[in-house]
Amino acid sequence: MYGLSGERNTFTTADRKNLRAQMNPKVASRHSREGLPDTEPAAAEETWSEKDLRAYQVIGKSLLERIRSGEFRSSGKLPTERDLAEIYGVGRAVIRDALVMLEVKGAVQSRQGSGIYIMPQAYAQGVNVEAPDGFATGELAVAQLNPQHLIDAHQWLDCQIARITAARHSEDDMAAMEKALQMLVNTSADEEYEPRNHQFHRQIAQATHNYEFVFMSEQAWQRRQQSPALRNLSVLLYGDRFRSVVFADHQRTLDFLHRGDGDGAFYSMWHHYENLKTALTLSESLPAIQR
């Protein structure tokens, strides 16, 4: 059986029924009790897409499992948003949320006018759509972090990544970086700042076209998320004092990347991290913010 995209479709009616049960257990239970079919009119779909917050997570997990099964390996892309909505029997808003979640995790990359591309990280077992990113559960992960040491290490890594990206990025990469920065600039709540800032830096790493750089960058970010001091820093950076500085730093780096100036991109990123160190010194005098 083949899906709308021409790929061999391993997603069956039974799979769809099982997913709907996971997305809305109450509806599934009533169907079973009353002998109803596994489909409902549009009103029920609205319930799934607008009221049940688990729907996009269930579909995101399903897509990740299908990616890892090799179903989309020949094309390297997912079906269109419209096709996925038809395949899963949900509204496009649910599909869009699932794809955004996968994109934030680095599993897919949406390229305007081209499609939804599967990234190498999608095949890494560490990608988990059900829980926040976590680097490890061993002694290294739970050890007391030194935020200054971590920022120093991340500075050298990100600066070198920026230098390499300046020489290797494609037009699609540039568009993805610009889109990520625009989303960051448009952030309207402090809880959105950290994941969008992370996404901007992730796009720069992905534009090296070297998965090892992406992997190392992700490890550094996950270590940062484990540090109360650096979580506190993230909230401070979103505030009035530093927000415009951060955005100006990022725009300057993006300008150097667009011109293919590796040295300029390196030193622009270096300057950005020096500003972070200044902010970190201030944030260490504030109460830790637990999330």
C-alpha positions as CSV (number, residue, x, y, z in Angstrom):
1,M,0.0,0.0,0.0
2,Y,1.3,3.4,-0.9
3,G,0.6,6.8,0.7
4,L,-0.2,10.1,-0.9
5,S,3.5,11.0,-1.3
6,G,4.3,7.8,-3.3
7,E,6.2,6.2,-0.4
8,R,5.3,2.8,0.8
9,N,2.7,3.4,3.5
10,T,3.0,1.3,6.6
11,F,0.4,3.3,8.5
12,T,-2.7,1.1,8.6
13,T,-6.3,1.6,9.7
14,A,-5.5,-0.2,12.9
15,D,-2.7,2.2,13.5
16,R,-5.0,5.1,13.0
17,K,-7.5,3.7,15.4
18,N,-4.9,3.1,18.0
19,L,-3.5,6.6,17.7
20,R,-7.0,8.1,18.1
21,A,-7.4,6.1,21.2
22,Q,-4.2,7.6,22.6
23,M,-5.2,11.1,21.6
24,N,-8.7,10.9,23.1
25,P,-9.2,7.9,25.4
26,K,-12.8,9.0,26.3
27,V,-13.9,9.1,22.7
28,A,-12.3,5.7,22.0
29,S,-13.9,4.2,25.1
30,R,-17.3,5.4,24.0
31,H,-16.8,4.0,20.5
32,S,-15.9,0.6,21.9
33,R,-18.8,0.6,24.4
34,E,-21.4,1.8,21.9
35,G,-20.1,-0.2,18.9
36,L,-19.4,3.0,16.9
37,P,-16.9,3.1,14.0
38,D,-13.5,4.5,14.5
39,T,-14.3,7.8,12.7
40,E,-16.4,10.7,13.8
41,P,-17.8,13.8,12.1
42,A,-15.9,17.1,12.0
43,A,-17.1,18.1,15.5
44,A,-15.1,15.3,17.0
45,E,-12.0,16.2,14.9
46,E,-12.2,19.7,16.3
47,T,-12.2,18.1,19.8
48,W,-9.0,16.3,19.0
49,S,-7.2,19.2,17.3
50,E,-8.2,22.0,19.7
51,K,-9.0,20.5,23.1
52,D,-6.7,17.5,23.5
53,L,-3.1,18.7,23.9
54,R,-1.7,15.2,23.6
55,A,-2.7,14.8,19.9
56,Y,0.3,16.5,18.4
57,Q,2.7,14.6,20.7
58,V,1.1,11.3,19.7
59,I,1.4,12.1,16.0
60,G,5.0,13.4,16.5
61,K,6.0,10.2,18.1
62,S,4.3,8.2,15.3
63,L,6.1,10.2,12.6
64,L,9.4,9.6,14.4
65,E,8.8,5.9,14.6
66,R,7.9,5.8,10.9
67,I,11.0,7.7,10.0
68,R,13.2,5.3,11.9
69,S,11.4,2.3,10.3
70,G,12.8,3.6,7.0
71,E,9.4,4.4,5.4
72,F,10.6,7.8,4.1
73,R,14.2,6.9,3.5
74,S,14.1,6.9,-0.3
75,S,12.8,10.5,-0.6
76,G,14.4,11.9,2.6
77,K,11.2,13.9,3.1
78,L,7.9,13.6,4.9
79,P,4.6,13.9,3.0
80,T,3.1,17.4,2.9
81,E,1.2,18.9,5.8
82,R,-2.0,18.5,3.9
83,D,-1.3,14.8,3.1
84,L,-0.3,14.1,6.7
85,A,-3.6,15.6,8.0
86,E,-5.5,13.3,5.6
87,I,-3.4,10.2,6.6
88,Y,-3.9,10.8,10.3
89,G,-7.5,12.1,10.1
90,V,-6.8,15.2,12.1
91,G,-6.8,18.9,11.4
92,R,-3.8,20.6,9.8
93,A,-3.2,22.6,13.0
94,V,-2.4,19.4,14.9
95,I,0.0,18.3,12.1
96,R,1.6,21.7,12.1
97,D,2.2,21.5,15.9
98,A,3.7,18.0,15.6
99,L,6.1,19.2,12.8
100,V,7.2,22.2,14.8
101,M,7.9,19.9,17.8
102,L,10.0,17.6,15.6
103,E,11.8,20.6,14.0
104,V,12.6,22.0,17.5
105,K,14.1,18.6,18.3
106,G,16.2,18.8,15.2
107,A,14.5,15.7,13.6
108,V,13.1,17.5,10.6
109,Q,13.6,20.8,8.7
110,S,11.0,22.7,6.9
111,R,12.3,24.4,3.7
112,Q,9.9,26.8,2.1
113,G,8.7,25.7,-1.3
114,S,10.7,22.5,-1.1
115,G,9.2,20.2,1.6
116,I,9.8,18.8,5.1
117,Y,13.3,17.2,5.1
118,I,14.3,14.5,7.5
119,M,17.5,15.3,9.4
120,P,20.2,12.8,10.5
121,Q,19.3,13.5,14.1
122,A,15.9,11.9,13.6
123,Y,17.6,8.5,13.6
124,A,19.4,9.1,16.9
125,Q,17.7,7.2,19.7
126,G,18.3,10.2,22.0
127,V,15.5,12.2,20.3
128,N,12.4,12.0,22.5
129,V,9.2,13.8,21.6
130,E,7.5,12.9,24.9
131,A,9.8,14.7,27.3
132,P,12.2,17.7,27.3
133,D,15.7,17.2,26.0
134,G,18.1,15.5,28.4
135,F,21.7,14.8,27.8
136,A,22.3,11.9,30.2
137,T,21.2,10.5,33.5
138,G,24.6,9.4,34.7
139,E,27.1,11.1,37.0
140,L,28.2,13.6,34.4
141,A,24.7,15.0,33.9
142,V,23.9,15.3,37.6
143,A,27.3,16.6,38.6
144,Q,27.6,20.2,39.9
145,L,27.9,22.4,36.8
146,N,30.3,25.3,36.6
147,P,28.4,27.8,34.4
148,Q,31.5,29.9,33.6
149,H,33.3,26.8,32.4
150,L,30.3,25.7,30.3
151,I,29.9,29.1,28.7
152,D,33.7,29.2,27.9
153,A,33.5,25.8,26.2
154,H,30.3,26.6,24.4
155,Q,31.9,29.9,23.2
156,W,34.8,28.1,21.5
157,L,32.5,25.5,19.9
158,D,29.8,28.0,18.6
159,C,32.4,30.4,17.2
160,Q,34.1,27.6,15.2
161,I,30.7,26.4,14.0
162,A,29.9,29.9,12.8
163,R,33.2,30.1,10.9
164,I,32.5,26.7,9.2
165,T,28.9,27.6,8.4
166,A,30.0,30.8,6.6
167,A,31.8,28.6,4.1
168,R,29.3,25.8,3.7
169,H,25.8,27.1,4.1
170,S,23.3,26.8,1.2
171,E,20.5,29.2,0.3
172,D,18.0,26.9,2.1
173,D,20.2,27.0,5.2
174,M,20.4,30.8,5.1
175,A,16.6,31.0,4.8
176,A,16.2,28.6,7.8
177,M,18.6,30.7,9.9
178,E,16.8,33.9,9.0
179,K,13.4,32.3,9.8
180,A,14.7,31.1,13.2
181,L,16.0,34.6,14.1
182,Q,12.7,36.2,13.1
183,M,10.9,33.8,15.4
184,L,13.2,34.7,18.2
185,V,12.7,38.4,17.6
186,N,8.9,37.9,17.6
187,T,9.0,36.1,20.9
188,S,6.2,37.3,23.1
189,A,6.7,35.4,26.3
190,D,9.9,34.6,28.3
191,E,9.2,30.9,28.3
192,E,9.5,30.9,24.5
193,Y,12.8,32.7,24.5
194,E,15.1,29.8,25.4
195,P,13.8,27.2,22.9
196,R,13.8,29.8,20.1
197,N,17.3,31.0,20.9
198,H,18.4,27.3,21.0
199,Q,16.7,26.8,17.6
200,F,18.6,29.7,16.1
201,H,21.9,28.3,17.2
202,R,20.9,24.8,16.1
203,Q,20.2,26.1,12.6
204,I,23.7,27.5,12.4
205,A,25.1,24.2,13.5
206,Q,23.0,22.2,11.0
207,A,24.3,24.5,8.2
208,T,27.8,23.1,8.7
209,H,26.5,19.9,7.1
210,N,28.5,18.0,9.7
211,Y,26.4,16.0,12.1
212,E,29.1,15.7,14.7
213,F,29.1,19.5,15.1
214,V,25.3,19.4,15.5
215,F,25.6,16.6,18.1
216,M,28.3,18.4,20.1
217,S,26.3,21.6,20.0
218,E,23.2,19.8,21.3
219,Q,25.1,18.4,24.1
220,A,26.3,21.8,25.1
221,W,22.8,23.2,25.0
222,Q,21.4,20.3,27.1
223,R,24.1,20.9,29.7
224,R,23.1,24.6,29.8
225,Q,19.5,23.6,30.4
226,Q,20.6,21.6,33.5
227,S,22.2,24.6,35.1
228,P,20.0,26.7,37.4
229,A,22.4,29.7,36.9
230,L,22.1,29.4,33.1
231,R,18.3,29.0,33.2
232,N,18.3,32.2,35.3
233,L,20.5,33.8,32.6
234,S,18.0,32.9,29.9
235,V,15.2,34.8,31.7
236,L,17.5,37.8,32.2
237,L,18.4,37.9,28.5
238,Y,14.8,38.2,27.6
239,G,14.4,41.3,29.7
240,D,14.6,44.9,28.6
241,R,18.3,45.4,29.5
242,F,19.8,42.6,27.3
243,R,17.1,41.6,24.8
244,S,18.0,44.2,22.1
245,V,21.7,43.4,22.6
246,V,21.2,39.7,22.0
247,F,19.1,40.3,18.9
248,A,21.7,42.8,17.5
249,D,24.5,40.2,18.1
250,H,22.5,37.5,16.3
251,Q,21.7,39.8,13.4
252,R,25.4,40.8,13.0
253,T,26.5,37.1,13.0
254,L,23.8,36.4,10.4
255,D,25.1,39.2,8.2
256,F,28.6,37.8,8.3
257,L,27.3,34.3,7.5
258,H,25.3,35.7,4.5
259,R,28.5,37.3,3.2
260,G,30.5,34.1,3.7
261,D,32.9,35.9,6.0
262,G,34.1,33.1,8.3
263,D,36.4,35.3,10.4
264,G,33.7,37.9,10.8
265,A,31.2,35.3,11.9
266,F,33.7,33.8,14.4
267,Y,34.4,37.2,16.1
268,S,30.8,38.3,16.0
269,M,29.8,35.1,17.8
270,W,32.7,35.6,20.2
271,H,31.5,39.1,21.0
272,H,28.0,37.7,21.6
273,Y,29.4,35.2,24.2
274,E,31.3,38.0,25.9
275,N,28.0,39.8,26.3
276,L,26.5,36.6,27.8
277,K,29.4,36.5,30.3
278,T,28.6,40.0,31.4
279,A,24.9,39.1,31.8
280,L,25.9,35.9,33.6
281,T,27.8,37.9,36.2
282,L,24.7,39.9,36.9
283,S,22.3,36.9,36.9
284,E,24.4,35.1,39.5
285,S,23.3,37.8,42.0
286,L,19.6,36.9,41.3
287,P,17.6,34.0,42.8
288,A,17.7,30.9,40.7
289,I,14.6,30.4,38.6
290,Q,13.3,26.9,38.6
291,R,11.2,25.7,35.6
